[in-house]
Amino acid sequence: MEVPLVLCLWILLVLGGGCLGCLKEEKTALVQIKASWNDHSYAIRSRWGGEDDCCLWTEVTCDEHTGRVIEMDLSGLLDEKAILNATLFLPFEELRSLNFGNNHFLDFQGTLKLSKLQHLVLDGNSFTRIPSLQGLSKLEELSLRDNLLTGNIPQTIGVLTPLKILNLGNNNLNGSLPPEVLCKLRNLEELDLSNNRFEGNLPPCLGNLTSLHYLDLFSNDFKGEIPASLFSNLNLLKFISLSYNYFEGSSFTPLLNNSQLVVFDLVNYNKTLKVEIENPTWFPPFHLEVFRLSNCSLSTPTKAVPSFLLNQHELQMLDLSHSGMTGKVPTWLLVNNTALEFLSIGSNILTGPLDLQSNSTNLNLVLFDISSNLIHGEVPPYIGSVLPNLHVLNMSGNALQGYIPPSVDKMEELRSLDLSFNNFSGPLPRSLFMGSSYLRVLILSNNNLHGNIPKESKLTGLGYLFLENNNLSGEISEGLLESSSLELLDISNNSFSGVIPDWIGNFSLLTSLVLSRNSLEGEIPTGFCKLNKLLFLDLSENKIGPASIPPCANLSTMKYLHLHSNELTALIPYVLSEARSLITLDLRDNKLSGTIPPWISSLSNLRVLLLKGNRFQDSIPAHLCQLKKIRIMDLSHNNLSGSIPSCFNQIITFGRKGAREDKFGNVDYVWAANLSLSTYSYEEELSRFRFLFGVGDAESDEGDVVEFISKSRSESYAGSILHFMSGMDLSDNKLTGPIPREMGYLSGIHTINLSHNHFSGPIPETFSNLKEVESLDISYNELTGQIPPQLIELNNLAVFSVAHNNLSGKTPEMKFQFMTFDQSSYEGNPLLCGLPLERSCTPTGPPPATPPTSEKEEIGLWKAIFLWSFVGSYGVAFLGIAAFLYLSSYYRELLFDFIEAHVSFLRLRTW
């Protein structure tokens, strides 16, 4: 009996070893980790050390038999940036799983030599390199998602042959995929390289990773054809995302043997991708839940919706937008695929009417997008009954006509409705404004709607309302007051009249207000002073005035202000000096007067200053040079005098090629919302495929719209183009003096217009430095001297005029861009010569005729002729008489006697 008793005691001791707590050396190591992280982690300070048994500490898991630490979840603990000292973890020899995710680690110190480690998670840190993985011979999962990794995948990854999960998504990795690394990982089941900058062709050997069931190459720079082996060999593949790359060709045929596929995602960056989608006899074995094939060219003969979708009864999301599909709207998809929740077939060439079956109700569909097609006719009046649970309905950009069907009020879950850019007519339906309280986005712009805004409304959740470019009229209705959550209101280009209502100040969340191109009058109400979140205000092309913004206004958040083409008078309101975030200030074509105020230099974020067509006078203030970020400045058509400040060359965005200090924001209308989708094994990844709809952020990428005269015509610049456009227009003023040579140092400027002033002196030779200039107009001035021949080096010049000055000498050589300029660029300069003018710079043809003489010169000439004739005649007579006397002695003696007698007679008289 003694032996069995001893044996039992020994067994109990071994099996109950867990109650002894964690090992001393591991507890010591945990205390050291706590000490090293004490200054960076409040969680560690507050939670570690209260219990003697470290196995009871949060974030630590021990083996229940041995007491050894086998798992550590240290994610999200650090509050500050730190270096991860890997040597502190060497005592944990039995560690299987280690999670450092979502901390602030910058780098590794030492090496993790944990021979039994299977799972290593380093997501959400700031690592710039993949740490040394020496000694991790049993590692099955390595995740470095959401870091700052650069370079290529290191060769050391290739030795981790047990690896099943490799996640390097959301980094800055680049270069081609190294086949000698990835293709050795034959046990790999999940590979995520999404959101990097990998390039080149996909290695065909990826098709040898036959255990792969998850492949994510989303958003890289891959190109070429998609290897057939990627589909034909990977029979276990459930999830594949190849979207947002530059692929050129693919075929679905290799998927014939794949029965596991659930998600197929292929949205190309360009439309060079041609996809052979199906064989008419093909019946794929898989049952898709997500199918995205967008921004490509379907190579089926009919370019119709793939017929194999008839058998995909589990399909929840279908995106075939931008794929060149033709034919009628495939409404059969709504009947046959009853699980469908998202259907996007926009931006194709679908024609015909929208034929919905009145007796076929689809209760699951939450998004229906048929925008940008050629669909015509009227919308079925029962659409609200057929699709009652829609969250998003987008039928914009078609040729739909008739009234907006009242049944839309039956879509009680509707969040976003876009019917813009059609031919809808009639009044705004009252039922629409009395419909879904969930409606967040309503876009009815660019139609033929008329009448007033309904006075009653239940759209309490409305945040974005677009009614621009219709024929709506009357005063702005108080019915909008029910939508107190409005963030954006655009009713521009209609026929609204009356004053801007004071109650508009009740929209405390308003960020964008666009009332331009109506017939509104009066002054901006004081209720405007309550709009503390306003970013964008456009009241242009109305009759607002004489005062503009009330002094009580809070403009601290204002970024874009358009008040052009109104009846504003007096000075620029001083309240604008508080708008320190202002990017665009457009006060063109009003009756503002006085001087340009000095406080305008405090608007340090200003990129666009448009003061054209007012009555400003005095000189251009030098303090404008302090606007270091200005890109477009229009001071034309005023009464400005004096000279151009030479300090303009200090404006870096004019003076430097490609200067881009900050992006232009935008109050464009892009709002995102997540929609629920039935849960399945890949729902977490599927979340990124959920459609964005409606409108949202007040600063997306489209950008503010700015009008500016460039290349002799008015242009509109919007969005990203404003990053690259820069120009200065000082035309039609009374400016004098020479053009400062410093103007030639504005090497990044695209447009300069100094025409219709009184500038004198020569054209600065420094203008040859304006390498980016596309339009240069200095016509109608008093410039003298020659045109600098170096101007032919301006290779981007498209418009050039020096007409109507006092220039002389030869025109620039007819080469490069100057070959495109005709006589109109030089006319009105009588001393200019050379092509394309008709006046040559060198004499050619017969010698010039003798110039006519004056009357005085003619009289003098006749006197000279008479004198020489008289002298000649007497000379001839004298010589003739002398010769006669010499030959006749009788007459010679007689002549001498006659002379002697006369001499004697003269003597007697003298006496």
Buried (B, 14 or more C-beta within 10 A) or exposed (E): EEEEEEEEEEEEEEEEBBEEBBBEEBBEBBEBBBEBBEEBBEBBEEBBBEEEBBBEBEBBBBBEEBBBBBBBBBBBBBBEEBEBBBEBBBBBBBBBBBBBBBBBBBBBEBBBBBEBBBBBBBBBBBBBBBBBBEBBBBBBBBBBBBBEBBEBBBEBBBBBEBBBBBBBBBBEBBEBBBBEBBBBBEBBBBBBBBBBEBBEBBBBBBBBBEEBBBBBBBBBBBBEBBBBBBBBBBBBBBBBBBBBBBBBBBBBBBBBEBEBBBBBBBBBBEEBBBBEBBEEEBEBEBBBBBBBBBBBBBBBEEBBBBBBBEBBEBBBBBBBBBBBBBBBBBBBBBEBBBBBBBBBBBBBEBBEBBEBBEEEBBEBBBBBBBBBBEBBBBBBEBBBBBBBBBBBBBBBBBEBBBBBBBBBBBBBEBBBBBBBBBEBBEBBBBBBBBBBEBBBBBBBBBBEBBEBBBEEBBBEBBBBBBBBBBEBBEBBBEBBBBBBBBBBBBBBBBEBBEBBBEBBBBBEEBBBBBBBBBEBBBBBBEBBBBBBBBBBBBBBBBEBBEBBBBEEBBBEBBBBBBBBBBEBBBEBBEBBBBBBBBBBBBBBBBBBBEBBBEEBBBBEBBBBBBBBBBEBBEBBBBBBBBBBBBBBBBBBBBEBBBBBBBBBBBBEBBBBEEBEEEBBBBBBBBBEBEBEBEEEEBEEBBEBBBBEBBBBBBBBEBBBBBBBBBEEEEBEBBBEEBBBBBBBBBBBBEBBBBBBBBBBBBBBBBBBBBBBBEBBEBBBBBBBBBBBBBBBBBBBBEBBEBBBBEBBBBEEBBBBBBBBBBBBBBBBEEEBBBEEBEEEBBBBBEEBBBBBBEEEEEEEEEEEEEEEEEEEEEEEEEEEEEEEEEEEEEEEEEEEEEEEBEEEEEEEEEBEEEEEEEEEEEEEEEE
